[in-house]
Amino acid sequence: METAGDDPKDVGASVLSTIFSHAEPPAEVISGLVSHKESFGTGWLVLQFIKQMGVGLPLEKLDLTGPHVCKGPRLIMLNRFLQSLRVGVGGFGKRVPASLKTLNLSKCDLSDSAGMNLLHSLPPSLEHLDLSENRLRLLSMEALKTAFIDDTLSKLLYLDVSKNPLGPSGVATLARGLSGSRGALLLQTLKLKRTGTKNEGVKALSEPSKEGKTPSLQRC
């Protein structure tokens, strides 16, 4: 549907036309719209239409790589959208179950406080979460810890927090979240390169495995 050099307004019009014709626009096209400053407004309207009208267009993947969305008013709007997915609220009193499985927030220049707010809003349907190459620290890991303990991330298979200045305390906090889950997690891949893990963090990460909470986990 979208090709290199397409005008964002034309792409947005095409997506809306597709929705009104009861077809499914590709998720990557919607992601492309909300990932750029020029087309963010159109992409946001598309997402709101899908949510409010309950038109049956499941959005399974949202790729927001880059610094265009995760700042200022756009970050606030993204947070509200994730919150609406989390509680499953649609228009006219409908409850629309979350369908988002993949969320890519890598290279977004996310600060620790901004990351904390977003991570408290994650929908329970997530299977792949990429937070690599941001500025996340302890506050963000506290939010992830809470999500694991509350079973919000019970379906998560892949988590990438590499190239964030987590430090030993941040990694240990994440490990406590894994240990605090109510049952064994499905998590298979945890990427932690260049996070300043050190011996304290490595030791903390061994605990969830010993407790049987991460039977399938491979650290990278």
C-alpha positions as CSV (number, residue, x, y, z in Angstrom):
1,M,0.0,0.0,0.0
2,E,2.8,2.4,0.9
3,T,5.9,3.0,-1.1
4,A,9.0,5.1,-0.5
5,G,8.3,8.7,-1.3
6,D,4.6,8.5,-0.8
7,D,3.0,11.6,0.6
8,P,1.9,10.8,4.2
9,K,-1.5,12.4,3.5
10,D,-2.1,10.2,0.5
11,V,-1.1,7.1,2.5
12,G,-3.4,8.2,5.4
13,A,-6.3,8.7,3.0
14,S,-5.6,5.2,1.5
15,V,-5.7,3.6,4.9
16,L,-9.0,5.3,5.9
17,S,-10.5,4.2,2.5
18,T,-9.4,0.7,3.2
19,I,-11.0,0.7,6.7
20,F,-14.3,2.1,5.3
21,S,-14.3,-0.7,2.7
22,H,-14.1,-3.2,5.5
23,A,-10.7,-4.4,4.5
24,E,-7.6,-4.7,6.7
25,P,-4.8,-2.1,6.2
26,P,-1.4,-3.7,6.9
27,A,-0.1,-3.1,10.4
28,E,3.2,-1.9,9.1
29,V,1.5,0.9,7.2
30,I,-0.3,2.1,10.3
31,S,3.0,1.9,12.2
32,G,4.7,3.9,9.5
33,L,2.1,6.7,9.8
34,V,2.4,7.1,13.6
35,S,6.2,6.8,13.4
36,H,6.7,10.1,11.5
37,K,6.0,13.6,12.6
38,E,4.4,14.5,9.3
39,S,1.8,11.8,9.4
40,F,1.5,11.2,13.2
41,G,-1.9,12.9,13.4
42,T,-3.4,10.8,10.6
43,G,-2.0,7.6,12.1
44,W,-3.4,8.6,15.4
45,L,-6.9,9.1,13.9
46,V,-6.7,5.7,12.3
47,L,-5.8,4.1,15.6
48,Q,-8.6,5.9,17.4
49,F,-11.1,4.9,14.7
50,I,-10.1,1.3,15.1
51,K,-10.5,1.4,18.8
52,Q,-13.6,3.5,19.1
53,M,-15.6,1.9,16.4
54,G,-14.5,-1.7,17.1
55,V,-14.3,-2.3,13.4
56,G,-12.5,-5.6,13.9
57,L,-9.1,-4.6,12.6
58,P,-6.7,-6.2,15.1
59,L,-3.4,-4.3,15.4
60,E,-0.8,-6.9,16.3
61,K,2.4,-5.0,15.6
62,L,3.3,-1.4,16.3
63,D,6.8,-0.3,15.3
64,L,7.7,3.2,16.7
65,T,11.5,3.0,16.2
66,G,13.2,6.4,16.3
67,P,12.7,9.6,18.2
68,H,9.7,11.0,16.4
69,V,6.9,9.8,18.6
70,C,8.2,9.4,22.1
71,K,8.4,13.1,23.0
72,G,6.0,15.8,24.1
73,P,2.3,15.7,23.1
74,R,2.9,12.6,20.9
75,L,4.2,10.7,23.9
76,I,1.2,11.6,25.9
77,M,-1.1,10.4,23.1
78,L,0.8,7.1,22.8
79,N,0.5,6.6,26.5
80,R,-3.3,7.1,26.4
81,F,-3.6,4.8,23.5
82,L,-1.7,2.0,25.3
83,Q,-3.8,2.6,28.4
84,S,-7.0,2.1,26.4
85,L,-5.7,-1.2,25.0
86,R,-4.7,-2.2,28.5
87,V,-8.3,-1.9,29.8
88,G,-9.9,-2.9,26.6
89,V,-12.2,0.1,26.3
90,G,-13.8,0.9,22.9
91,G,-16.5,3.2,21.8
92,F,-20.2,3.1,22.7
93,G,-19.5,1.1,25.9
94,K,-17.8,-1.8,23.9
95,R,-14.9,-3.7,25.4
96,V,-12.4,-4.5,22.7
97,P,-9.8,-7.1,23.8
98,A,-6.2,-6.1,23.2
99,S,-4.6,-7.7,20.2
100,L,-1.2,-5.9,20.2
101,K,1.5,-8.6,20.3
102,T,4.7,-6.7,19.2
103,L,5.7,-3.2,20.4
104,N,9.0,-1.7,19.2
105,L,10.2,1.3,21.1
106,S,13.9,1.0,20.3
107,K,16.0,4.1,19.6
108,C,13.2,6.4,20.8
109,D,15.4,8.5,23.1
110,L,13.0,7.5,26.0
111,S,14.0,9.0,29.3
112,D,13.7,6.9,32.5
113,S,10.6,8.8,33.6
114,A,8.9,8.6,30.2
115,G,9.7,4.9,30.0
116,M,8.2,4.3,33.4
117,N,4.9,5.9,32.4
118,L,4.7,3.9,29.1
119,L,5.6,0.6,30.8
120,H,2.8,1.1,33.4
121,S,0.4,1.2,30.4
122,L,1.4,-2.0,28.5
123,P,-1.5,-4.2,27.3
124,P,-1.5,-7.8,28.5
125,S,-1.5,-9.2,25.0
126,L,2.2,-8.4,24.4
127,E,4.6,-11.1,23.2
128,H,7.5,-9.1,21.9
129,L,8.8,-5.9,23.5
130,D,11.8,-4.0,22.3
131,L,13.1,-1.2,24.5
132,S,16.7,-1.2,23.3
133,E,18.9,1.9,22.9
134,N,17.1,4.3,25.1
135,R,17.9,6.0,28.4
136,L,16.0,3.7,30.8
137,R,17.2,3.2,34.3
138,L,15.8,2.1,37.7
139,L,12.3,3.7,37.4
140,S,11.6,1.9,34.1
141,M,12.7,-1.4,35.6
142,E,10.4,-0.8,38.6
143,A,7.6,-0.5,36.1
144,L,8.6,-3.7,34.4
145,K,8.9,-5.4,37.7
146,T,5.3,-4.4,38.6
147,A,4.0,-5.6,35.2
148,F,5.6,-9.1,35.7
149,I,4.3,-9.3,39.3
150,D,0.8,-8.3,38.2
151,D,0.9,-10.9,35.4
152,T,0.5,-8.1,32.8
153,L,3.4,-9.6,30.9
154,S,2.5,-13.2,31.4
155,K,2.4,-13.8,27.6
156,L,5.8,-12.1,26.9
157,L,8.2,-14.2,24.9
158,Y,10.9,-11.6,24.0
159,L,12.2,-8.6,25.9
160,D,15.1,-6.4,24.7
161,V,16.5,-3.8,27.2
162,S,20.0,-3.8,25.7
163,K,22.0,-0.6,25.4
164,N,20.2,1.1,28.3
165,P,22.1,2.4,31.4
166,L,20.3,0.1,33.8
167,G,23.3,-0.7,36.1
168,P,23.3,-3.5,38.6
169,S,20.3,-2.1,40.5
170,G,18.2,-1.8,37.4
171,V,18.9,-5.4,36.3
172,A,18.4,-6.7,39.9
173,T,15.0,-4.9,40.0
174,L,14.0,-6.5,36.7
175,A,15.1,-9.9,38.1
176,R,12.9,-9.4,41.2
177,G,10.0,-8.8,38.8
178,L,10.7,-12.2,37.1
179,S,10.9,-13.9,40.5
180,G,7.7,-12.2,41.7
181,S,5.5,-13.5,38.9
182,R,2.6,-15.7,40.0
183,G,3.7,-18.7,37.9
184,A,6.3,-19.8,35.4
185,L,6.8,-17.2,32.7
186,L,6.8,-17.9,28.9
187,L,9.8,-15.6,28.5
188,Q,12.3,-17.1,26.1
189,T,14.7,-14.3,25.2
190,L,16.0,-11.5,27.4
191,K,18.6,-9.2,25.8
192,L,20.8,-7.3,28.2
193,K,23.9,-6.3,26.3
194,R,25.6,-3.1,27.4
195,T,23.4,-2.5,30.4
196,G,26.1,-2.4,33.0
197,T,24.9,-5.6,34.6
198,K,28.1,-6.5,36.6
199,N,28.3,-9.3,39.1
200,E,25.4,-8.1,41.3
201,G,23.0,-8.1,38.3
202,V,24.2,-11.5,37.0
203,K,23.6,-13.0,40.4
204,A,20.1,-11.5,40.7
205,L,19.2,-12.9,37.3
206,S,20.1,-16.4,38.3
207,E,17.4,-16.4,41.0
208,P,14.3,-16.6,38.8
209,S,15.7,-19.6,37.0
210,K,16.5,-21.4,40.3
211,E,12.9,-20.7,41.4
212,G,11.5,-22.2,38.2
213,K,10.0,-18.9,37.1
214,T,11.9,-18.7,33.8
215,P,12.3,-22.3,32.6
216,S,12.7,-21.4,28.9
217,L,14.8,-18.2,29.3
218,Q,17.9,-17.6,27.3
219,R,19.9,-14.4,28.1
220,C,21.7,-12.7,25.3
